[in-house]
Amino acid sequence: MAETSDLRFGTQTRWRLDHRSISDVGGRLAAAQCDLASAVETALTSPTDFPSWDTAIVAGDKVVLIADPAAPQIDEVVGRVAEWFLAQSVSAENLAVVVGHSGDEAAEAIRARLTSSGVNINVQLHDPDDTDQISYLAADTSADAIYLNRLVVDADVVLPIGCARSNSALDGLGCFGTFPILSDRDTRAKFYRLDQLRTDGGRAALRDAASQAAWWLGVMAAMQVLPGGEGQVAGITSGILETSSAAVQTQFDQDWKTSDELSDLVIALVDGDAAEQSWLSVARAVFRATRNAKPGGSIVVCTELADLPGKALRRLGSHTKSQSDIENQIRKSREDDAIAAAVLLDATEDYHVYLASRLRRDTVERLRMGVIESEEQLQRLAGSLASCAIIR
């Protein structure tokens, strides 16, 4: 007997899937929503193992909020946090927001949200190529220089507001929220490399580097936004870095407890607004889906992605270079989409990968992926396979 499942992705798209064997991967957080105003208030006044944030501020302190553009409802979260600090007598001149790189839509949404409530503070979009924005912070234990956004380095109080991620996620490197997303181009390129991110040892080394940068910067605590379904907030955790990281991991461990059985078809749904419909989100979805798909099985990523592929992704369409040559070029790339290119190159070697998006068919096919253009096409693909798993 066939089961029916609702597939929701992006902000508007709703499909239905009928299949005789459907399993949901995760889903508890996707089904949860919180009272955002209350969650922000609690996170600021009652962090775990950390005093209320107003006690961490003295008159004249420069306070910088770091906004992770991947966090759901980041404009509303940052808006409420900014209003709270202003109510604690932090002046508008001493309060600023730095939005992580590639967060153009998030930065504009944050500015609009602040303007709507009469708040006029500096909102800066971090640019890893702008030397005027970058400042030397310190040297790590390997004697490598740590470079970070100048506004953050010069701040007296820094509060990262990040998107909570499992340690097993593609870029789940802790709740530090500053490094490498607010670093320079070369540092970011070292972090977003699949050969490091795919191994436990490599990920541990990157988490240690991020921890060192946070320590040198004086970041003691952070806020993490737990993503719920349809671009909503499932909850907010706040506290010292170790406690906050542990709390988030506990949430994800509970949410992602599933059978070890692999499926012939894995459908990964990328919901949320335009800021979340990115190639990095596609890479995260594919990376996660490979853990649930049978070798040689099929993976479908459903998005409302409209961004054209960048330079690194376009290398996947080369017909004049060998697989190893393309892999080496991507590994050396400093482009923002290099990690997405590496994940797709790796996945398409072992799986049939399809993409539902707003891109032209030929654009997607040049990236070694098949195209799903409708609910009916997805239904036909699913109908030809024995088992199906859905990642929400």
Contacts in CASP RR format, 6 or more apart in sequence:
PFRMAT RR
TARGET T0000
AUTHOR 0000-0000-0000
METHOD contacts of the structure
MODEL  1
MAETSDLRFGTQTRWRLDHRSISDVGGRLAAAQCDLASAVETALTSPTDF
PSWDTAIVAGDKVVLIADPAAPQIDEVVGRVAEWFLAQSVSAENLAVVVG
HSGDEAAEAIRARLTSSGVNINVQLHDPDDTDQISYLAADTSADAIYLNR
LVVDADVVLPIGCARSNSALDGLGCFGTFPILSDRDTRAKFYRLDQLRTD
GGRAALRDAASQAAWWLGVMAAMQVLPGGEGQVAGITSGILETSSAAVQT
QFDQDWKTSDELSDLVIALVDGDAAEQSWLSVARAVFRATRNAKPGGSIV
VCTELADLPGKALRRLGSHTKSQSDIENQIRKSREDDAIAAAVLLDATED
YHVYLASRLRRDTVERLRMGVIESEEQLQRLAGSLASCAIIR
1 20 0 8 1.000
2 18 0 8 1.000
2 19 0 8 1.000
2 20 0 8 1.000
3 18 0 8 1.000
3 19 0 8 1.000
3 20 0 8 1.000
3 21 0 8 1.000
3 22 0 8 1.000
4 16 0 8 1.000
4 17 0 8 1.000
4 18 0 8 1.000
5 16 0 8 1.000
5 17 0 8 1.000
5 19 0 8 1.000
5 22 0 8 1.000
5 24 0 8 1.000
5 390 0 8 1.000
6 14 0 8 1.000
6 15 0 8 1.000
6 16 0 8 1.000
7 14 0 8 1.000
7 15 0 8 1.000
7 16 0 8 1.000
7 17 0 8 1.000
7 267 0 8 1.000
7 269 0 8 1.000
7 302 0 8 1.000
7 378 0 8 1.000
7 390 0 8 1.000
8 14 0 8 1.000
8 229 0 8 1.000
8 230 0 8 1.000
8 269 0 8 1.000
8 271 0 8 1.000
9 269 0 8 1.000
9 270 0 8 1.000
9 271 0 8 1.000
9 302 0 8 1.000
9 303 0 8 1.000
9 304 0 8 1.000
9 356 0 8 1.000
10 270 0 8 1.000
10 271 0 8 1.000
10 272 0 8 1.000
10 273 0 8 1.000
10 276 0 8 1.000
10 277 0 8 1.000
10 303 0 8 1.000
10 304 0 8 1.000
11 230 0 8 1.000
11 231 0 8 1.000
11 271 0 8 1.000
11 272 0 8 1.000
11 273 0 8 1.000
11 304 0 8 1.000
12 304 0 8 1.000
13 302 0 8 1.000
13 304 0 8 1.000
15 302 0 8 1.000
15 375 0 8 1.000
15 378 0 8 1.000
16 375 0 8 1.000
17 267 0 8 1.000
17 375 0 8 1.000
17 378 0 8 1.000
17 379 0 8 1.000
17 382 0 8 1.000
17 388 0 8 1.000
17 390 0 8 1.000
18 379 0 8 1.000
19 382 0 8 1.000
19 383 0 8 1.000
19 388 0 8 1.000
21 386 0 8 1.000
21 387 0 8 1.000
21 388 0 8 1.000
22 388 0 8 1.000
22 389 0 8 1.000
22 390 0 8 1.000
23 258 0 8 1.000
23 259 0 8 1.000
23 261 0 8 1.000
23 263 0 8 1.000
23 387 0 8 1.000
23 388 0 8 1.000
23 389 0 8 1.000
23 390 0 8 1.000
24 258 0 8 1.000
24 389 0 8 1.000
24 390 0 8 1.000
24 392 0 8 1.000
25 256 0 8 1.000
25 258 0 8 1.000
25 266 0 8 1.000
25 292 0 8 1.000
25 389 0 8 1.000
25 390 0 8 1.000
25 391 0 8 1.000
25 392 0 8 1.000
26 255 0 8 1.000
26 256 0 8 1.000
26 257 0 8 1.000
26 258 0 8 1.000
26 391 0 8 1.000
26 392 0 8 1.000
27 255 0 8 1.000
27 392 0 8 1.000
28 254 0 8 1.000
28 255 0 8 1.000
29 226 0 8 1.000
29 227 0 8 1.000
29 228 0 8 1.000
29 229 0 8 1.000
29 234 0 8 1.000
29 251 0 8 1.000
29 252 0 8 1.000
29 255 0 8 1.000
30 228 0 8 1.000
30 229 0 8 1.000
30 234 0 8 1.000
30 392 0 8 1.000
31 228 0 8 1.000
31 229 0 8 1.000
32 226 0 8 1.000
32 228 0 8 1.000
32 229 0 8 1.000
32 234 0 8 1.000
32 235 0 8 1.000
33 228 0 8 1.000
33 229 0 8 1.000
33 232 0 8 1.000
33 233 0 8 1.000
33 234 0 8 1.000
34 233 0 8 1.000
34 234 0 8 1.000
34 235 0 8 1.000
34 236 0 8 1.000
36 73 0 8 1.000
36 76 0 8 1.000
36 77 0 8 1.000
36 80 0 8 1.000
36 233 0 8 1.000
37 80 0 8 1.000
39 233 0 8 1.000
39 235 0 8 1.000
39 236 0 8 1.000
40 77 0 8 1.000
40 80 0 8 1.000
40 81 0 8 1.000
40 84 0 8 1.000
40 236 0 8 1.000
41 80 0 8 1.000
41 84 0 8 1.000
42 236 0 8 1.000
42 238 0 8 1.000
43 223 0 8 1.000
43 236 0 8 1.000
43 237 0 8 1.000
43 238 0 8 1.000
44 52 0 8 1.000
44 53 0 8 1.000
44 54 0 8 1.000
44 81 0 8 1.000
44 84 0 8 1.000
44 238 0 8 1.000
45 52 0 8 1.000
45 53 0 8 1.000
45 54 0 8 1.000
46 52 0 8 1.000
47 53 0 8 1.000
47 221 0 8 1.000
47 238 0 8 1.000
47 239 0 8 1.000
47 240 0 8 1.000
48 237 0 8 1.000
48 238 0 8 1.000
48 239 0 8 1.000
48 240 0 8 1.000
48 243 0 8 1.000
48 244 0 8 1.000
48 247 0 8 1.000
49 239 0 8 1.000
49 240 0 8 1.000
49 243 0 8 1.000
50 220 0 8 1.000
50 221 0 8 1.000
50 238 0 8 1.000
50 239 0 8 1.000
50 240 0 8 1.000
50 243 0 8 1.000
53 84 0 8 1.000
53 85 0 8 1.000
53 88 0 8 1.000
53 159 0 8 1.000
54 88 0 8 1.000
56 157 0 8 1.000
56 220 0 8 1.000
57 63 0 8 1.000
57 85 0 8 1.000
57 88 0 8 1.000
57 90 0 8 1.000
57 157 0 8 1.000
59 89 0 8 1.000
60 90 0 8 1.000
60 91 0 8 1.000
60 94 0 8 1.000
60 156 0 8 1.000
61 90 0 8 1.000
61 94 0 8 1.000
61 156 0 8 1.000
61 157 0 8 1.000
62 94 0 8 1.000
62 95 0 8 1.000
62 96 0 8 1.000
62 154 0 8 1.000
62 155 0 8 1.000
62 156 0 8 1.000
62 157 0 8 1.000
63 85 0 8 1.000
63 90 0 8 1.000
63 94 0 8 1.000
63 95 0 8 1.000
63 96 0 8 1.000
63 155 0 8 1.000
63 156 0 8 1.000
63 157 0 8 1.000
63 158 0 8 1.000
63 159 0 8 1.000
64 95 0 8 1.000
64 96 0 8 1.000
64 97 0 8 1.000
64 98 0 8 1.000
64 151 0 8 1.000
64 152 0 8 1.000
64 155 0 8 1.000
64 157 0 8 1.000
64 158 0 8 1.000
64 159 0 8 1.000
65 78 0 8 1.000
65 81 0 8 1.000
65 82 0 8 1.000
65 85 0 8 1.000
65 95 0 8 1.000
65 96 0 8 1.000
65 97 0 8 1.000
65 98 0 8 1.000
65 159 0 8 1.000
65 161 0 8 1.000
66 97 0 8 1.000
66 98 0 8 1.000
66 100 0 8 1.000
66 152 0 8 1.000
66 158 0 8 1.000
66 159 0 8 1.000
66 160 0 8 1.000
66 161 0 8 1.000
66 162 0 8 1.000
66 177 0 8 1.000
66 178 0 8 1.000
66 182 0 8 1.000
67 74 0 8 1.000
67 78 0 8 1.000
67 97 0 8 1.000
67 98 0 8 1.000
67 99 0 8 1.000
67 100 0 8 1.000
67 106 0 8 1.000
67 107 0 8 1.000
67 110 0 8 1.000
67 161 0 8 1.000
67 162 0 8 1.000
68 74 0 8 1.000
68 100 0 8 1.000
68 160 0 8 1.000
68 161 0 8 1.000
68 162 0 8 1.000
68 163 0 8 1.000
68 177 0 8 1.000
68 181 0 8 1.000
68 225 0 8 1.000
69 99 0 8 1.000
69 100 0 8 1.000
69 102 0 8 1.000
69 103 0 8 1.000
69 105 0 8 1.000
69 106 0 8 1.000
69 107 0 8 1.000
69 275 0 8 1.000
70 162 0 8 1.000
70 163 0 8 1.000
70 275 0 8 1.000
70 276 0 8 1.000
70 280 0 8 1.000
70 281 0 8 1.000
71 77 0 8 1.000
71 161 0 8 1.000
71 162 0 8 1.000
71 163 0 8 1.000
71 225 0 8 1.000
71 227 0 8 1.000
72 163 0 8 1.000
72 225 0 8 1.000
72 227 0 8 1.000
72 228 0 8 1.000
72 229 0 8 1.000
72 231 0 8 1.000
72 232 0 8 1.000
72 233 0 8 1.000
72 272 0 8 1.000
72 276 0 8 1.000
73 225 0 8 1.000
73 231 0 8 1.000
73 232 0 8 1.000
73 233 0 8 1.000
74 106 0 8 1.000
74 109 0 8 1.000
74 110 0 8 1.000
74 161 0 8 1.000
74 225 0 8 1.000
74 275 0 8 1.000
75 106 0 8 1.000
75 109 0 8 1.000
75 110 0 8 1.000
75 112 0 8 1.000
75 113 0 8 1.000
76 113 0 8 1.000
77 161 0 8 1.000
77 223 0 8 1.000
77 225 0 8 1.000
77 233 0 8 1.000
77 236 0 8 1.000
78 97 0 8 1.000
78 110 0 8 1.000
78 113 0 8 1.000
78 114 0 8 1.000
78 161 0 8 1.000
79 110 0 8 1.000
79 113 0 8 1.000
79 114 0 8 1.000
79 117 0 8 1.000
79 119 0 8 1.000
81 159 0 8 1.000
81 161 0 8 1.000
81 223 0 8 1.000
82 95 0 8 1.000
82 97 0 8 1.000
82 114 0 8 1.000
82 119 0 8 1.000
82 121 0 8 1.000
83 117 0 8 1.000
83 119 0 8 1.000
85 95 0 8 1.000
86 92 0 8 1.000
86 95 0 8 1.000
86 119 0 8 1.000
92 119 0 8 1.000
92 120 0 8 1.000
92 121 0 8 1.000
95 121 0 8 1.000
95 122 0 8 1.000
96 121 0 8 1.000
96 122 0 8 1.000
96 123 0 8 1.000
96 124 0 8 1.000
96 151 0 8 1.000
96 155 0 8 1.000
97 110 0 8 1.000
97 121 0 8 1.000
97 122 0 8 1.000
97 123 0 8 1.000
97 124 0 8 1.000
98 124 0 8 1.000
98 126 0 8 1.000
98 149 0 8 1.000
98 151 0 8 1.000
98 152 0 8 1.000
98 182 0 8 1.000
99 106 0 8 1.000
99 107 0 8 1.000
99 110 0 8 1.000
99 123 0 8 1.000
99 124 0 8 1.000
99 125 0 8 1.000
99 126 0 8 1.000
100 106 0 8 1.000
100 125 0 8 1.000
100 126 0 8 1.000
100 181 0 8 1.000
100 182 0 8 1.000
101 125 0 8 1.000
101 126 0 8 1.000
101 127 0 8 1.000
101 128 0 8 1.000
101 181 0 8 1.000
101 182 0 8 1.000
101 188 0 8 1.000
101 336 0 8 1.000
102 278 0 8 1.000
102 280 0 8 1.000
102 336 0 8 1.000
103 125 0 8 1.000
103 275 0 8 1.000
104 125 0 8 1.000
105 273 0 8 1.000
105 274 0 8 1.000
105 275 0 8 1.000
106 275 0 8 1.000
107 123 0 8 1.000
107 124 0 8 1.000
107 125 0 8 1.000
109 275 0 8 1.000
110 123 0 8 1.000
111 123 0 8 1.000
114 120 0 8 1.000
114 121 0 8 1.000
114 123 0 8 1.000
122 151 0 8 1.000
124 133 0 8 1.000
124 149 0 8 1.000
124 151 0 8 1.000
126 133 0 8 1.000
126 149 0 8 1.000
126 181 0 8 1.000
126 182 0 8 1.000
127 133 0 8 1.000
128 134 0 8 1.000
128 183 0 8 1.000
128 184 0 8 1.000
128 185 0 8 1.000
128 187 0 8 1.000
128 188 0 8 1.000
129 184 0 8 1.000
129 185 0 8 1.000
132 150 0 8 1.000
133 149 0 8 1.000
133 150 0 8 1.000
133 151 0 8 1.000
134 147 0 8 1.000
134 148 0 8 1.000
134 149 0 8 1.000
134 150 0 8 1.000
134 183 0 8 1.000
134 184 0 8 1.000
135 147 0 8 1.000
135 148 0 8 1.000
135 149 0 8 1.000
135 150 0 8 1.000
135 153 0 8 1.000
135 154 0 8 1.000
136 145 0 8 1.000
136 146 0 8 1.000
136 147 0 8 1.000
137 146 0 8 1.000
137 147 0 8 1.000
137 148 0 8 1.000
137 153 0 8 1.000
137 213 0 8 1.000
137 216 0 8 1.000
137 217 0 8 1.000
138 145 0 8 1.000
138 146 0 8 1.000
138 216 0 8 1.000
139 145 0 8 1.000
139 146 0 8 1.000
140 146 0 8 1.000
140 209 0 8 1.000
140 212 0 8 1.000
140 213 0 8 1.000
140 216 0 8 1.000
141 212 0 8 1.000
146 179 0 8 1.000
146 183 0 8 1.000
146 187 0 8 1.000
146 212 0 8 1.000
146 213 0 8 1.000
146 216 0 8 1.000
147 183 0 8 1.000
147 184 0 8 1.000
147 187 0 8 1.000
148 178 0 8 1.000
148 179 0 8 1.000
148 182 0 8 1.000
148 183 0 8 1.000
148 213 0 8 1.000
148 217 0 8 1.000
149 182 0 8 1.000
149 183 0 8 1.000
152 158 0 8 1.000
152 178 0 8 1.000
152 182 0 8 1.000
152 217 0 8 1.000
153 217 0 8 1.000
158 178 0 8 1.000
158 217 0 8 1.000
158 218 0 8 1.000
158 219 0 8 1.000
159 221 0 8 1.000
159 222 0 8 1.000
159 223 0 8 1.000
160 175 0 8 1.000
160 176 0 8 1.000
160 177 0 8 1.000
160 178 0 8 1.000
160 219 0 8 1.000
160 222 0 8 1.000
160 223 0 8 1.000
161 222 0 8 1.000
161 223 0 8 1.000
161 224 0 8 1.000
161 225 0 8 1.000
162 175 0 8 1.000
162 177 0 8 1.000
162 222 0 8 1.000
162 223 0 8 1.000
162 224 0 8 1.000
162 225 0 8 1.000
163 224 0 8 1.000
163 225 0 8 1.000
163 227 0 8 1.000
164 175 0 8 1.000
164 224 0 8 1.000
164 225 0 8 1.000
164 226 0 8 1.000
164 227 0 8 1.000
164 237 0 8 1.000
164 248 0 8 1.000
164 251 0 8 1.000
164 252 0 8 1.000
165 171 0 8 1.000
165 172 0 8 1.000
165 174 0 8 1.000
165 248 0 8 1.000
165 252 0 8 1.000
166 172 0 8 1.000
166 248 0 8 1.000
166 249 0 8 1.000
166 252 0 8 1.000
166 253 0 8 1.000
166 256 0 8 1.000
167 174 0 8 1.000
167 203 0 8 1.000
167 249 0 8 1.000
167 252 0 8 1.000
168 252 0 8 1.000
168 256 0 8 1.000
168 288 0 8 1.000
168 291 0 8 1.000
169 284 0 8 1.000
169 287 0 8 1.000
169 288 0 8 1.000
170 197 0 8 1.000
170 283 0 8 1.000
170 284 0 8 1.000
170 287 0 8 1.000
170 288 0 8 1.000
170 339 0 8 1.000
170 343 0 8 1.000
171 191 0 8 1.000
171 192 0 8 1.000
171 197 0 8 1.000
171 280 0 8 1.000
171 284 0 8 1.000
171 339 0 8 1.000
172 203 0 8 1.000
173 191 0 8 1.000
173 203 0 8 1.000
173 206 0 8 1.000
173 207 0 8 1.000
173 210 0 8 1.000
174 207 0 8 1.000
174 210 0 8 1.000
174 241 0 8 1.000
174 245 0 8 1.000
175 222 0 8 1.000
175 224 0 8 1.000
175 241 0 8 1.000
175 244 0 8 1.000
175 245 0 8 1.000
175 248 0 8 1.000
176 210 0 8 1.000
176 211 0 8 1.000
176 213 0 8 1.000
176 214 0 8 1.000
176 219 0 8 1.000
176 222 0 8 1.000
176 241 0 8 1.000
177 210 0 8 1.000
177 214 0 8 1.000
177 222 0 8 1.000
178 210 0 8 1.000
178 213 0 8 1.000
178 214 0 8 1.000
178 217 0 8 1.000
178 219 0 8 1.000
179 187 0 8 1.000
179 209 0 8 1.000
179 210 0 8 1.000
179 213 0 8 1.000
179 214 0 8 1.000
179 217 0 8 1.000
180 187 0 8 1.000
180 188 0 8 1.000
180 190 0 8 1.000
180 191 0 8 1.000
180 192 0 8 1.000
180 210 0 8 1.000
180 213 0 8 1.000
181 188 0 8 1.000
183 213 0 8 1.000
185 334 0 8 1.000
186 334 0 8 1.000
188 334 0 8 1.000
188 336 0 8 1.000
189 333 0 8 1.000
189 334 0 8 1.000
189 338 0 8 1.000
190 196 0 8 1.000
191 206 0 8 1.000
191 209 0 8 1.000
192 338 0 8 1.000
192 339 0 8 1.000
193 331 0 8 1.000
193 338 0 8 1.000
193 339 0 8 1.000
193 342 0 8 1.000
194 331 0 8 1.000
194 339 0 8 1.000
194 342 0 8 1.000
194 343 0 8 1.000
194 346 0 8 1.000
195 331 0 8 1.000
195 342 0 8 1.000
196 202 0 8 1.000
196 203 0 8 1.000
196 205 0 8 1.000
196 206 0 8 1.000
197 203 0 8 1.000
197 206 0 8 1.000
197 339 0 8 1.000
211 241 0 8 1.000
214 241 0 8 1.000
219 241 0 8 1.000
220 240 0 8 1.000
220 241 0 8 1.000
221 238 0 8 1.000
221 239 0 8 1.000
221 240 0 8 1.000
221 241 0 8 1.000
221 244 0 8 1.000
222 238 0 8 1.000
222 239 0 8 1.000
222 241 0 8 1.000
222 244 0 8 1.000
223 236 0 8 1.000
223 237 0 8 1.000
223 238 0 8 1.000
223 239 0 8 1.000
223 244 0 8 1.000
224 236 0 8 1.000
224 237 0 8 1.000
224 238 0 8 1.000
224 244 0 8 1.000
224 248 0 8 1.000
225 233 0 8 1.000
225 235 0 8 1.000
225 236 0 8 1.000
226 233 0 8 1.000
226 234 0 8 1.000
226 235 0 8 1.000
226 236 0 8 1.000
226 237 0 8 1.000
226 248 0 8 1.000
226 251 0 8 1.000
227 233 0 8 1.000
227 234 0 8 1.000
228 234 0 8 1.000
228 235 0 8 1.000
229 271 0 8 1.000
229 392 0 8 1.000
230 271 0 8 1.000
230 272 0 8 1.000
231 271 0 8 1.000
231 272 0 8 1.000
231 273 0 8 1.000
231 276 0 8 1.000
237 244 0 8 1.000
237 247 0 8 1.000
237 248 0 8 1.000
237 251 0 8 1.000
238 244 0 8 1.000
258 292 0 8 1.000
261 387 0 8 1.000
262 292 0 8 1.000
262 293 0 8 1.000
262 294 0 8 1.000
263 292 0 8 1.000
263 293 0 8 1.000
263 294 0 8 1.000
263 387 0 8 1.000
263 388 0 8 1.000
263 389 0 8 1.000
264 293 0 8 1.000
264 294 0 8 1.000
264 297 0 8 1.000
264 298 0 8 1.000
264 385 0 8 1.000
264 386 0 8 1.000
264 387 0 8 1.000
264 388 0 8 1.000
265 293 0 8 1.000
265 297 0 8 1.000
265 298 0 8 1.000
265 299 0 8 1.000
265 300 0 8 1.000
265 381 0 8 1.000
265 382 0 8 1.000
265 385 0 8 1.000
265 387 0 8 1.000
265 388 0 8 1.000
265 389 0 8 1.000
266 289 0 8 1.000
266 292 0 8 1.000
266 293 0 8 1.000
266 298 0 8 1.000
266 299 0 8 1.000
266 300 0 8 1.000
266 388 0 8 1.000
266 389 0 8 1.000
266 390 0 8 1.000
266 391 0 8 1.000
267 299 0 8 1.000
267 300 0 8 1.000
267 302 0 8 1.000
267 378 0 8 1.000
267 382 0 8 1.000
267 388 0 8 1.000
267 389 0 8 1.000
267 390 0 8 1.000
267 391 0 8 1.000
268 285 0 8 1.000
268 286 0 8 1.000
268 288 0 8 1.000
268 289 0 8 1.000
268 299 0 8 1.000
268 300 0 8 1.000
268 301 0 8 1.000
268 302 0 8 1.000
268 391 0 8 1.000
269 285 0 8 1.000
269 302 0 8 1.000
269 390 0 8 1.000
269 391 0 8 1.000
269 392 0 8 1.000
270 276 0 8 1.000
270 277 0 8 1.000
270 281 0 8 1.000
270 282 0 8 1.000
270 285 0 8 1.000
270 301 0 8 1.000
270 302 0 8 1.000
270 303 0 8 1.000
270 304 0 8 1.000
270 305 0 8 1.000
271 392 0 8 1.000
274 304 0 8 1.000
274 306 0 8 1.000
277 303 0 8 1.000
277 304 0 8 1.000
277 305 0 8 1.000
277 306 0 8 1.000
277 307 0 8 1.000
278 305 0 8 1.000
278 307 0 8 1.000
279 305 0 8 1.000
279 307 0 8 1.000
279 309 0 8 1.000
279 310 0 8 1.000
279 313 0 8 1.000
279 337 0 8 1.000
279 340 0 8 1.000
280 336 0 8 1.000
280 337 0 8 1.000
280 339 0 8 1.000
280 340 0 8 1.000
281 303 0 8 1.000
281 305 0 8 1.000
282 301 0 8 1.000
282 303 0 8 1.000
282 305 0 8 1.000
282 340 0 8 1.000
282 344 0 8 1.000
282 355 0 8 1.000
283 339 0 8 1.000
283 340 0 8 1.000
283 343 0 8 1.000
283 344 0 8 1.000
285 301 0 8 1.000
285 303 0 8 1.000
285 391 0 8 1.000
286 299 0 8 1.000
286 301 0 8 1.000
286 343 0 8 1.000
286 344 0 8 1.000
286 347 0 8 1.000
286 353 0 8 1.000
287 343 0 8 1.000
287 347 0 8 1.000
288 391 0 8 1.000
289 299 0 8 1.000
289 301 0 8 1.000
289 391 0 8 1.000
290 299 0 8 1.000
290 347 0 8 1.000
290 350 0 8 1.000
290 351 0 8 1.000
292 389 0 8 1.000
292 391 0 8 1.000
293 299 0 8 1.000
293 351 0 8 1.000
293 389 0 8 1.000
295 350 0 8 1.000
295 351 0 8 1.000
296 350 0 8 1.000
296 351 0 8 1.000
296 352 0 8 1.000
297 351 0 8 1.000
297 352 0 8 1.000
297 385 0 8 1.000
298 351 0 8 1.000
298 352 0 8 1.000
298 353 0 8 1.000
298 354 0 8 1.000
298 381 0 8 1.000
298 385 0 8 1.000
299 347 0 8 1.000
299 351 0 8 1.000
299 352 0 8 1.000
299 353 0 8 1.000
299 354 0 8 1.000
300 353 0 8 1.000
300 354 0 8 1.000
300 355 0 8 1.000
300 356 0 8 1.000
300 372 0 8 1.000
300 378 0 8 1.000
300 381 0 8 1.000
301 353 0 8 1.000
301 354 0 8 1.000
301 355 0 8 1.000
301 356 0 8 1.000
302 356 0 8 1.000
302 372 0 8 1.000
302 378 0 8 1.000
303 355 0 8 1.000
303 356 0 8 1.000
303 357 0 8 1.000
304 357 0 8 1.000
304 358 0 8 1.000
305 355 0 8 1.000
305 357 0 8 1.000
305 358 0 8 1.000
305 359 0 8 1.000
306 357 0 8 1.000
306 358 0 8 1.000
306 359 0 8 1.000
308 359 0 8 1.000
308 363 0 8 1.000
309 337 0 8 1.000
309 363 0 8 1.000
309 367 0 8 1.000
310 335 0 8 1.000
310 336 0 8 1.000
310 337 0 8 1.000
311 333 0 8 1.000
311 335 0 8 1.000
311 337 0 8 1.000
312 330 0 8 1.000
312 333 0 8 1.000
312 335 0 8 1.000
312 336 0 8 1.000
312 337 0 8 1.000
312 338 0 8 1.000
312 340 0 8 1.000
312 341 0 8 1.000
313 337 0 8 1.000
313 340 0 8 1.000
313 341 0 8 1.000
313 344 0 8 1.000
313 367 0 8 1.000
314 366 0 8 1.000
315 321 0 8 1.000
315 326 0 8 1.000
315 329 0 8 1.000
315 330 0 8 1.000
315 333 0 8 1.000
315 341 0 8 1.000
316 326 0 8 1.000
316 341 0 8 1.000
316 344 0 8 1.000
316 345 0 8 1.000
316 366 0 8 1.000
316 367 0 8 1.000
316 368 0 8 1.000
317 366 0 8 1.000
317 367 0 8 1.000
317 368 0 8 1.000
318 326 0 8 1.000
321 329 0 8 1.000
323 345 0 8 1.000
323 349 0 8 1.000
326 345 0 8 1.000
327 342 0 8 1.000
327 345 0 8 1.000
330 338 0 8 1.000
330 341 0 8 1.000
330 342 0 8 1.000
330 345 0 8 1.000
331 338 0 8 1.000
331 342 0 8 1.000
333 341 0 8 1.000
344 353 0 8 1.000
344 367 0 8 1.000
344 368 0 8 1.000
344 369 0 8 1.000
345 368 0 8 1.000
347 353 0 8 1.000
348 368 0 8 1.000
348 369 0 8 1.000
352 370 0 8 1.000
353 368 0 8 1.000
353 369 0 8 1.000
353 370 0 8 1.000
354 369 0 8 1.000
354 370 0 8 1.000
354 371 0 8 1.000
354 372 0 8 1.000
354 381 0 8 1.000
355 364 0 8 1.000
355 367 0 8 1.000
355 369 0 8 1.000
355 370 0 8 1.000
355 371 0 8 1.000
355 372 0 8 1.000
356 371 0 8 1.000
356 372 0 8 1.000
356 373 0 8 1.000
356 378 0 8 1.000
357 364 0 8 1.000
361 371 0 8 1.000
361 373 0 8 1.000
364 370 0 8 1.000
364 371 0 8 1.000
365 371 0 8 1.000
372 378 0 8 1.000
372 381 0 8 1.000
382 388 0 8 1.000
END
